[in-house]
Each structure stands twice: as C-alpha cells, then as structure tokens.
Amino acid sequence: MDHEIGSERRGLQRFLLKASAVVQTVSEGVEKVFELSTQDISSGGAFFPMEVPLSTGEKVKITLFLSISALERFSAIPRKAKIITEGRVVRSTELGMAVAFGRRYSMSPASV
C-alpha cells in the first residue's frame, strides 16, 4: 500500500507553500499536538519540517490554514480557509516528515 502512495505522490504537482498547520496524532495513548508549517504541498500530501518527526506509519489528523488572497480585494481583512483531513506519515527523515492525505476532508472559513 505504501508503494501505491509513493508512486501517486510522484505523479502530483508540488507547490512550495508555507501554510500553517496543526498536526495531531490519532493513535491510542497520549495524544501529541504540533503547530507546524508545510514546506511543500500537493493534493496528495505535504512535507512538514520538524526536529523530531513522527514515525513512518503514524496516523495523524491535520488542520491546514490557507490564505485566500482573492477574497482580500473585498475586505482589508485577510481571509483564510481551514481544511481538515486525516493522513499517515509515509516518510520520516532528519529534516522532517512527509504525510499522505486521506481522501476525505472538510473545508470551511477560518476565523482570522
């Protein structure tokens, strides 16, 4: 299964985008919560730089905050979208971790 995720990842366009995110572990036991930023992102996943990345295979819940600059022309207040999805760590290195997104997600306006 990881092979499918890996080959799918290579087929998706990546964007160098630093988006704020909250990443929570969903395994049984102690929940860990991290406030991170993406280094790059695609429709299939993202890379999160961090000093002590989670282990490969770890399941996570991800909340991404994306700026929607097109809405700023209607108001001086920057607008953001909140995207919530689940994922799995598919690669863990000394530089951070790559997370593959699940297929289900929700998107809603985020408070500023």
C-alpha positions in Angstrom: 0.0 0.0 0.0 2.8 2.4 0.8 4.2 1.7 -2.7 0.9 3.0 -4.2 1.1 6.2 -2.1 4.7 6.7 -3.1 4.1 6.4 -6.8 1.0 8.5 -6.6 3.0 11.2 -4.7 5.5 11.4 -7.6 2.7 12.0 -10.1 1.2 15.0 -8.3 2.4 18.6 -8.8 4.0 20.0 -5.6 3.9 23.6 -4.6 6.5 25.3 -2.4 4.0 26.7 0.1 4.4 27.6 3.8 1.0 27.0 5.2 0.2 26.9 9.0 -1.0 23.6 10.2 -1.9 21.7 13.4 -0.9 18.0 13.3 -2.4 15.7 16.0 -1.5 12.0 16.5 -4.6 9.8 16.4 -3.1 6.6 17.8 -4.2 5.1 21.1 -2.4 6.5 24.1 -1.1 10.0 24.7 -2.2 12.5 22.0 0.5 14.7 20.7 -0.3 18.1 19.1 2.2 20.0 16.9 1.9 23.5 15.4 3.9 23.3 12.2 4.2 24.8 8.7 4.3 23.0 5.4 7.5 23.2 3.3 5.7 22.0 0.2 2.2 20.6 -0.5 0.3 18.7 -3.2 -3.2 17.4 -3.4 -1.9 14.1 -2.1 0.2 15.3 0.9 2.6 17.7 2.4 6.1 17.8 3.9 6.4 19.2 7.4 9.9 20.2 8.6 10.4 19.3 12.3 13.3 18.4 14.5 11.9 15.1 15.8 9.4 13.8 13.2 6.8 11.2 13.9 7.5 7.6 12.9 6.6 6.2 9.4 3.1 4.7 9.6 1.8 7.0 12.3 -1.8 8.2 11.7 -2.5 11.9 12.1 -5.3 14.5 11.9 -4.2 17.6 10.0 -5.8 21.1 10.1 -4.3 23.3 7.4 -4.9 27.1 7.2 -4.7 28.5 3.7 -4.9 32.2 2.8 -7.4 33.0 0.1 -5.9 36.2 -1.4 -8.7 36.5 -4.0 -11.1 37.5 -1.2 -8.8 40.2 0.2 -10.0 42.6 -2.5 -13.4 42.7 -0.9 -12.1 43.5 2.5 -8.9 44.7 4.2 -9.1 41.6 6.5 -7.2 38.6 5.1 -9.4 35.6 4.6 -8.4 32.0 5.4 -9.8 28.6 4.7 -9.4 25.7 7.2 -9.0 22.2 5.7 -9.3 19.2 8.0 -8.2 15.8 6.9 -6.5 12.6 8.2 -3.3 11.2 6.9 -0.4 8.9 7.5 3.3 9.6 7.8 4.9 7.9 4.7 8.5 9.2 5.1 10.4 10.4 8.1 13.9 11.9 7.8 16.2 14.1 9.9 14.6 17.1 8.1 11.0 16.3 8.8 8.1 14.1 7.7 6.1 13.5 4.6 2.4 12.9 5.2 0.0 11.4 2.7 -3.5 12.9 3.0 -6.6 10.7 3.3 -9.4 11.0 0.7 -11.9 12.6 3.0 -11.7 16.2 4.1 -13.7 19.2 5.1 -13.2 22.8 4.2 -14.6 25.9 5.9 -13.8 29.5 6.5 -11.3 30.0 9.3 -11.5 32.8 11.9 -8.8 35.4 11.5 
